[in-house]
Amino acid sequence: MRYYLDARRPSRRQDGKFPLKLAVTKRGDTAMMPVLAYATREEWDADRQRIRGRNVGDAGKLNTYLAKVMLRAEEIVRELIVTAEGATMTALQVRDHIASLILDTGPGASLGEYFDKVAGEKKG
């Protein structure tokens, strides 16, 4: 899994930032999961998978959030690897499974609620 800066023109917000997405690949198929983090092309370091720059106000907070999302997603995938269900899942199903478990704040929860929860953990 890797983060992907969706730098297609229709994805760009008015502030010039693009959404970051978690690319989940299985058997050559990839499904993208939005993670409610945004960056410009200049701010995103694809090699290091991090927001860079001292002038990016929340870079540290965003990088912590991205690291926690990735860590949790990797844990979920490791759990799926040992199950029969995981072996038959498509990339889209794996992505949806990851999203449902990462949110873990109840039915209808959003990634925004997850971001708030992670940001609160860093403060506390």
Backbone as a ProteinNet text record, in pm:
[ID]
protein_1_A
[PRIMARY]
MRYYLDARRPSRRQDGKFPLKLAVTKRGDTAMMPVLAYATREEWDADRQRIRGRNVGDAGKLNTYLAKVMLRAEEIVRELIVTAEGATMTALQVRDHIASLILDTGPGASLGEYFDKVAGEKKG
[TERTIARY]
84.4	0	88.9	38.6	109.7	7	52.1	-31.8	-12	-115.7	-117.6	-177.6	-108.2	-161.4	-243.4	-373.9	-463.2	-458.5	-356.8	-331.5	-403.6	-512.7	-591.8	-662.5	-675.3	-733.2	-870	-962.2	-1093	-1085.1	-977.7	-964.9	-913.4	-857	-794.7	-898.1	-866.9	-954.5	-921.2	-1003.6	-981.2	-850	-802.2	-675.9	-554.2	-577.6	-468.6	-419.5	-481.9	-438.8	-518.7	-455.1	-515.3	-534.7	-632.5	-654.1	-547.6	-510.8	-425.5	-516.3	-477.2	-555.9	-463.7	-518.1	-444	-473.8	-370.3	-385.9	-372.9	-480.2	-482.7	-479.2	-372.7	-354.9	-356.9	-432.3	-436.2	-449.1	-359.7	-358.6	-365.7	-293.4	-285.4	-397.7	-502.5	-612.1	-588.5	-618.4	-598.3	-728.8	-754.7	-870.7	-817.3	-869.9	-824.6	-920.4	-861.7	-940.3	-901.6	-993.9	-960.5	-933.5	-838.3	-802.3	-820	-886.4	-915.3	-790.6	-687.1	-565.9	-538.1	-488.3	-468.4	-330.1	-273.6	-141.2	-127.6	-37.3	-2.2	103.4	132.6	238.9	372.4	395.7	521.8	533.1	421.8	422.3	437	390.9	388.2	520.2	580.9	702.9	662	645.5	596.4	694.4	823.2	922.8	917.9	907.9	905.3	764.7	662.8	522.6	487.4	528	508.7	479.7	413.8	399.7	531.8	586.5	714.4	698	799.1	802.6	768.9	849.6	826.5	709.7	679.3	571.7	433.9	429.1	301.4	259.9	164.7	128.3	102.2	28.4	-10	63.4	182.4	255.3	280.3	323.5	349.8	225.2	116.2	-11.3	-60.3	-50.7	-93.6	-5.9	124.4	213.5	186.3	155.2	119	-9	-106.1	-233.1	-210.9	-132.8	-107.2	-35.3	59.2	131.9	38.2	-53.6	-147.2	-246.1	-294.2	-384.9	-312.9	-188.8	-112.5	-87	-47.3	-19.9	-144	-256.4	-381.8	-421.5	-408.2	-441.2	-353.1	-224.1	-132.9	-168.8	-211.1	-254.8	-376.4	-469.9	-591.9	-558.4	-468.7	-429.5	-360.5	-273.8	-207.7	-310.2	-413.4	-519.3	-595.8	-617.9	-690.8	-610.6	-479.2	-394.3	-413.7	-439.3	-451	-592.5	-686.3	-823.9	-859.9	-951.4	-1000.3	-1075.8	-1148.4	-1223.2	-1129.8	-1017.3	-921.3	-863.8	-848.1	-789.6	-878.9	-1008.2	-1101.5	-1146.6	-1104.2	-1149	-1079.2	-1152.3	-1094.5	-1029.6	-955.9	-894	-1001	-1112.6	-1222	-1279.7	-1297.4	-1348.5	-1249.6	-1120.2	-1017.7	-1020.9	-1029.1	-1036.8	-1157	-1274	-1394.6	-1382.2	-1319.1	-1298.1	-1204.7	-1098	-1005	-1078.9	-1153.9	-1225.9	-1323.6	-1396.6	-1495.2	-1427.8	-1310.6	-1242.1	-1162.8	-1109	-1034.7	-1129.5	-1248.1	-1341.7	-1381.3	-1402	-1438.1	-1502.7	-1571.5	-1641.8	-1792.4	-1833.7	-1974.9	-2026	-2145.8	-2205.1	-2221.2	-2189.6	-2204.9	-2094.2	-1989.5	-1878.7	-1801.8	-1725.4	-1650.3	-1501.1	-1421.9	-1278.1	-1245.1	-1330.6	-1310.9	-1317.6	-1410.5	-1419.7	-1294.8	-1244.6	-1121.2	-1004.4	-996.2	-889.4	-896.8	-1016	-1032.4	-989	-1021.7	-984.7	-832.7	-767	-621	-554.2	-603.5	-544.9	-560.7	-672.1	-693.5	-598.7	-565.5	-471	-332.8	-295.6	-162.7	-154.2	-262.7	-264.5	-263.4	-336.3	-353.5	-246.4
-117.5	0	123.9	223.5	351.4	463.2	581.3	699	751.8	812.9	863.4	1003.6	1100.4	1235.9	1240.8	1255.7	1256.9	1394.7	1415.6	1547.2	1569.6	1498.3	1524.8	1659.1	1732.7	1867.2	1870.7	1777.9	1787.2	1765.6	1705.4	1678.1	1798	1896.7	2010.6	2098.1	2133.6	2223.2	2368	2460.9	2602.5	2653	2592.1	2636.7	2576	2501.1	2443.6	2309.4	2256.7	2127.9	2013.9	1897.1	1776.3	1675.3	1584.8	1484.9	1374.7	1329.6	1211.4	1091.2	983.5	860.8	743.9	646.1	524.4	426.4	384.1	289.5	148.2	71.9	-67.3	-154	-233.5	-316.2	-462.5	-539.5	-684.9	-748.5	-840.3	-911.4	-816.5	-707.8	-613.3	-512	-527.7	-431	-335.1	-207.6	-106.1	-34.5	-13.3	64.6	178.7	297.4	415.5	447.9	480.4	517.4	659.2	755.3	890.6	892.1	972.3	977.4	1116.8	1205.7	1341.1	1418.4	1403.7	1483.8	1543.7	1665.5	1737.6	1801.2	1809.4	1870.7	1922	2018.3	2060.9	1964.5	1973.9	1890.1	1918	2043.8	2083	2031.5	2022.2	1978.1	1826.3	1750.9	1605.2	1542.8	1464.6	1389.6	1244.3	1206.3	1072.2	963.1	990.5	889.9	859.8	964	946.5	927.1	948.3	933.8	1027.1	1153.4	1252.1	1390.4	1473.2	1615	1679	1764	1826.8	1977.9	2042	2187.9	2244.6	2337.5	2402	2499.3	2548.5	2646.8	2580.8	2450.2	2379.4	2365.3	2447.4	2457.6	2327.6	2239.5	2116.5	1994.5	2012.4	1899.5	1788.9	1823.6	1722.5	1645.4	1718	1655.1	1565.4	1615	1535.2	1411.3	1425.9	1310.4	1205.1	1248.9	1155.5	1082.5	1157.2	1098.7	997.1	1034.2	942.8	816.6	831.4	715	622.3	679.3	596.3	525.2	594.5	530.3	414.2	437.7	333.4	214.9	241.6	135.2	50.2	115.8	42.2	-36.4	21.1	-48.5	-172.3	-159.4	-273.6	-383.5	-346	-445.2	-521.7	-448.4	-510.4	-607.1	-567.8	-655.5	-780.9	-765.1	-883.4	-979.5	-925.7	-1010.2	-1081.1	-1011.2	-1071.1	-1182.4	-1169.6	-1267	-1407	-1416.5	-1548.6	-1604.8	-1534.6	-1583.7	-1628.7	-1722.6	-1768.7	-1657.3	-1576.9	-1464.6	-1366.3	-1336.7	-1242.6	-1288.3	-1418.3	-1472.3	-1450.6	-1443	-1430.9	-1287.2	-1194.7	-1055.8	-985.2	-894.4	-809.3	-687.9	-610.4	-488.4	-393.6	-383.3	-296	-344.2	-474.9	-529.3	-509.5	-525.7	-502.3	-355.9	-264.6	-121.8	-90.6	-144.9	-119.5	-177.8	-294.3	-357.7	-271	-223.1	-134.8	-9.9	52.8	175.5	151.1	39.7	13.3	-9	-72.4	-97.6	22.9	101.6	220.2	320.5	330.8	428.9	394.7	270.1	213.7	311.3	409	502.6	482.5	372.9	339.6	354.5	301.1	307.1	451.1	474.2	607.1	703.8	654.6	741.8	783.8	889.9	940.2	940.5	951.3	964.5	1093.5	1192.7	1317.4	1293.6	1208.6	1173.8	1097.4	1012.6	939.2	1037.1	1133.7	1233.8	1308.5	1349.5	1420.9	1334	1205.4	1112	1098.2	1080.4	1065.9	1194.6	1309.1	1436.7	1457.4	1414.6	1424.9	1337.9	1218.5	1127.9	1190.8	1264.9	1327.4	1436.9	1510.7	1618	1561.4	1448	1391.5	1301.5
0	0	0	-67.7	-75.5	-80.4	-41.3	-59.5	-200.6	-252.5	-389	-384.6	-440.9	-453	-580.9	-566.7	-682.4	-746.6	-830.6	-888.7	-1021.4	-1042.5	-1162.9	-1145.4	-1252.6	-1247.2	-1177.3	-1203.9	-1136.8	-985.4	-937.1	-794	-715.1	-783.8	-715.9	-646.5	-524.7	-449.8	-485	-439.4	-469.3	-411.6	-301.8	-241.6	-312.3	-421	-499.5	-449.6	-345.2	-290	-351.4	-353	-407.9	-295.4	-309.5	-204.3	-207.3	-88.3	-76.2	-61.2	-125.6	-119.4	-88	-19.5	9	-103.8	-174.1	-284.9	-229.1	-240.7	-195.9	-320.6	-335	-455.1	-417.7	-497	-479.8	-617	-644.9	-773.6	-892.5	-885.8	-997.2	-1003.5	-922.8	-918.6	-803	-826.5	-723.7	-695.3	-567.2	-523.2	-436.7	-458.1	-385.5	-271	-156.1	-39.4	1.4	-6.1	37.4	187.5	229.3	371.4	432.4	361.9	409.1	449.7	370.1	384.1	246.9	244.8	119.2	116	-4	-21.1	-163.5	-180.8	-316.2	-368.7	-496.7	-553.7	-484.8	-451.5	-388.8	-245.1	-175.6	-35.8	-22	-121.4	-111.1	-155.2	-68.7	-99	-120.9	-246.7	-280.4	-238.3	-248.2	-210.2	-60.6	19.2	165.6	219.4	132.5	171	287	272.7	378.4	319.9	402.3	372.2	413.7	330	364.3	371.7	428.6	432.5	568	610.5	739.1	732.5	615.1	604.6	593.3	596.3	594.9	740.7	783	923.2	996.5	937.7	1006.2	953	897.7	837.9	939.5	1058	1160	1197.8	1216	1252.1	1138.4	1015.6	901	882.4	901.1	886.1	993.2	1114.6	1221.2	1184.8	1136.5	1093.5	981.8	879.7	768	815.4	906.2	958.7	1034.9	1113.1	1189	1097.7	995.5	899.6	830.5	786.5	717.8	810.9	933.4	1029.4	1053.5	1073.4	1096.3	971.8	854.5	730	712.3	742.7	731.1	829.9	951.9	1051	999.6	942.2	889.6	777.6	688.3	577	629.8	730.3	789.2	847.4	911.3	966	853.9	742.8	629.6	562.8	561.9	493.4	550	678.4	741.1	737.6	677.3	671.6	531.1	524.2	394	323.4	399.8	342.3	273.9	337.5	281.5	149.5	133.8	10.8	-109.9	-88.2	-200.9	-226.4	-143.1	-156.6	-272.6	-335.8	-439.9	-373.7	-451.3	-398.4	-344.7	-414.4	-370.8	-237.5	-222.3	-97.2	17.3	-11.9	90.3	132.6	34.5	64.9	153.5	118.3	196.9	337.6	347.9	479	564.6	504.5	575.6	623.2	534.6	569.5	683.7	680.2	785.6	920.2	922.2	1049.1	1098.9	1008	1049	1114.9	1062.5	1116.9	1259.7	1289.3	1419.5	1518.5	1466.9	1553.6	1540.2	1478.8	1467.2	1325.7	1300.6	1167.1	1120.4	995.9	937.7	974.3	1039.3	1077.8	953.4	967.1	852.6	881.6	776.1	794.4	868.2	856.2	929.8	1080.2	1121.8	1264.2	1307.1	1217.9	1249.5	1262.8	1172.1	1178.4	1311.5	1351.8	1478.5	1596.4	1589.3	1696	1704.1	1590.3	1587.5	1632.8	1585.6	1624.7	1774.3	1831.6	1974.9	2054.1	2001.2	2068	2075.7	1970.8	1969.7	2075.9	2093.6	2192.6	2335.1	2353.3	2487.4	2527.9
[MASK]
++++++++++++++++++++++++++++++++++++++++++++++++++++++++++++++++++++++++++++++++++++++++++++++++++++++++++++++++++++++++++++

